[in-house]
Amino acid sequence: MSDSDRNEQIIRSRMHGLYLSRKCGDIVTLSRELLGLHSWFYRNVPFSALIRGADITAWKTKLTKTWLYRGTLHGAAFEDLPDLLALHSGESYLDRHFGEELVEQFANEVLRYMEDGVFSRSEFRKIFAPDYDAEVIEAMFSPWGGVFVNLARRGLVAFRDMTSRDFDLISAEPTRTPESVLPELFRRYLAAYGPATLADAAWFFGFWKDDAKKLNALPLDEYERFELNGKIYYYIDGKTDIPDVPELTLLSGFDPLIVSYTSDNRLSLPQEYKSKVILKSGICLPTIAVNGYVAGVWNIRKNEPVAELFAKQPKRIETAALEMVDSIRRRV
């Protein structure tokens, strides 16, 4: 099999696993199988679900919005949280700047106030401002997460719903160790995202270099594998009736097909279009894929569908892309 044919095989299998060439009607099932739906912008979740055929009725409360891998927000099935959070339970970037003692003090005080009915960052800022300097307040209640990341990774808080900026107390504390959940989560990753390399999995799960070595200790002989361009790809055998790659596919912003692999292994994103899709700010735009490869971007602006293809395409592709975006607009 040629390298080109093998690349096509990888894309075909990934699109099948990620429900881009088949349908998943239930958004909770979809989130479970994809190990969470990326939610940097909350509307990416309904976009991703609709593209994959899922019913988005009551989606704002069917999923729980919290921080998972790589410090990013995801909409996850609540019952999945203890295992998903176990990989990085309690980790906090604040510890390096302010020390574990101060972060723990803040976390415990926040929990006490939440038990008394305080749920928003703005309220917490006012409450803590008299006792701490501005730098500490800004860091602890940063719009990027602050102390709430620490509490969320312990399974103690989550966003009130998928669109809210306020938080609620939850009870989803991890009960297992990272080492005990990793084999199962790695298998689930390959089931949806494979074929993939160990570097891809390490990126997906947010492992630093030393933690990434844990993947080498997994029972890898359980999985099928092949080598391509000096990399070993692992996958789960047994997938049957994998459909062909669709001629035209919409991908959500931060779509799993794009962001769940290392930068040099995003096979569906041609290098010449990378800067048009993944901005310097880190934002990954909603895209249009033609035969499995990104060929344009789409969006909904001022309640109007927008589809921009990077290169000339047949008229039927241009028309169909705009119609697909308009269908998403009407359903959202």
PESUL-V461711 format. One record per residue. PSI is psi in radians with two decimals (* if undefined). BURIAL is + if it has 24 or more other ideal C-beta (glycine too) atoms within 12 Angstrom, else -. Layout:
PSI & BURIAL
PSI & BURIAL
//
This chain:
2.27 & -
2.81 & -
-0.69 & -
-0.77 & -
-0.67 & -
-0.71 & -
-0.76 & +
-0.69 & +
-0.73 & +
-0.84 & +
-0.73 & +
-0.78 & +
-0.70 & +
-0.75 & +
-0.57 & +
-0.85 & +
-0.56 & +
0.25 & +
0.75 & +
-0.22 & +
0.20 & +
3.12 & +
2.58 & -
1.93 & +
-0.28 & -
2.19 & -
-0.55 & +
-0.76 & +
-0.74 & +
-0.82 & +
-0.69 & +
-0.81 & +
-0.53 & +
0.10 & +
0.71 & +
2.63 & +
2.17 & +
2.33 & +
0.84 & +
-0.86 & +
2.26 & +
-0.47 & +
-0.20 & +
-0.49 & +
-0.92 & +
-0.60 & +
-0.89 & +
-0.71 & +
-0.79 & +
-0.71 & +
-0.57 & +
0.17 & +
0.20 & -
2.57 & +
2.21 & -
0.27 & +
2.23 & -
0.51 & -
-0.46 & +
-0.46 & +
-0.19 & -
-0.51 & +
2.74 & +
2.20 & +
2.12 & +
3.06 & +
2.23 & +
-2.10 & +
2.63 & +
0.37 & +
0.33 & +
2.74 & +
2.44 & +
2.68 & +
2.04 & +
2.73 & +
2.27 & +
-0.73 & +
-0.27 & -
-0.32 & +
-0.81 & +
-0.73 & +
-0.70 & +
-0.67 & +
-0.34 & +
-0.44 & +
-0.56 & +
0.59 & +
2.17 & +
-0.05 & +
2.51 & +
2.23 & +
-0.29 & +
-0.47 & +
-0.66 & -
-0.47 & -
-0.64 & -
-0.12 & +
2.60 & -
-0.61 & -
-0.82 & -
-0.72 & +
-0.74 & +
-0.66 & -
-0.81 & -
-0.81 & +
-0.78 & +
-0.68 & -
-0.72 & +
-0.76 & +
-0.73 & +
-0.73 & -
-0.62 & +
-0.64 & +
-0.42 & -
0.05 & -
0.28 & -
2.21 & +
-0.09 & +
2.62 & -
-0.73 & +
-0.69 & -
-0.74 & -
-0.67 & +
-0.78 & +
-0.70 & -
-0.72 & +
-0.30 & +
-0.70 & -
-0.38 & -
-0.15 & -
2.67 & -
2.94 & -
-0.63 & -
-0.76 & -
-0.78 & +
-0.77 & +
-0.71 & -
-0.78 & +
-0.56 & +
0.61 & +
2.51 & -
-0.25 & -
-0.09 & -
-1.01 & +
-2.41 & +
-0.36 & +
-0.43 & +
-0.77 & +
-0.83 & +
-0.64 & +
-0.70 & +
-0.24 & +
0.01 & +
0.43 & +
-0.45 & +
2.79 & +
2.91 & +
2.59 & +
-0.72 & -
-3.07 & +
-0.34 & +
-0.16 & -
2.66 & -
-0.10 & -
2.92 & -
2.78 & +
2.68 & +
2.43 & +
2.99 & +
1.55 & -
0.68 & +
2.33 & -
2.39 & +
-0.05 & -
2.85 & -
2.78 & -
-0.69 & +
-0.56 & -
-0.48 & -
-0.37 & +
-0.78 & +
-0.73 & +
-0.75 & -
-0.61 & +
-0.73 & +
-0.74 & +
-0.63 & +
-0.84 & +
-0.62 & +
-0.65 & +
-0.70 & +
-0.18 & +
2.82 & +
2.47 & +
2.75 & +
2.93 & +
-0.56 & +
-0.66 & +
-0.81 & +
-0.71 & +
-0.73 & +
-0.82 & +
-0.79 & +
-0.03 & +
0.60 & +
2.38 & +
3.08 & -
-0.83 & -
-0.72 & -
-0.56 & -
-0.45 & +
-0.37 & -
-0.49 & +
-0.56 & +
-0.39 & -
-0.06 & -
2.78 & +
1.31 & -
-0.30 & -
-0.22 & -
-0.29 & -
2.64 & +
2.75 & -
2.80 & -
2.85 & +
2.39 & -
2.18 & +
0.70 & -
0.10 & -
2.53 & +
2.12 & +
2.32 & +
2.58 & +
2.89 & +
2.11 & +
2.77 & -
-0.16 & -
2.23 & -
2.72 & -
0.81 & -
2.13 & +
2.82 & -
2.78 & -
2.23 & +
2.57 & +
-0.64 & -
2.25 & +
2.40 & +
2.50 & +
2.43 & +
2.92 & +
2.45 & +
0.68 & +
2.46 & +
-0.56 & +
-0.44 & +
-0.80 & +
-0.03 & +
0.23 & +
2.82 & +
2.77 & -
-0.51 & -
0.13 & -
0.33 & +
1.37 & +
-0.47 & +
-0.11 & +
1.74 & +
2.43 & +
-0.63 & -
-0.27 & -
-0.02 & +
-0.83 & -
-0.36 & -
-0.27 & +
-0.79 & +
1.87 & +
2.89 & -
-0.47 & -
-0.19 & -
-0.15 & -
2.33 & -
2.03 & +
2.74 & +
2.39 & +
2.92 & +
2.21 & +
2.31 & +
2.06 & +
0.62 & +
-0.04 & +
2.36 & +
2.26 & +
0.06 & +
-3.13 & +
2.74 & +
2.88 & +
3.10 & +
1.97 & +
2.21 & -
0.71 & -
0.43 & -
2.45 & -
2.44 & +
2.26 & -
2.12 & +
2.01 & +
2.45 & +
-0.47 & +
2.83 & -
2.29 & -
2.81 & +
2.60 & -
-0.65 & -
-0.57 & -
-0.81 & +
-0.79 & +
-0.80 & -
-0.65 & +
-0.80 & +
-0.67 & +
-0.68 & -
-0.72 & +
-0.70 & +
-0.59 & -
-0.73 & -
-0.78 & +
-0.80 & +
-0.61 & -
-0.54 & -
* & +
//
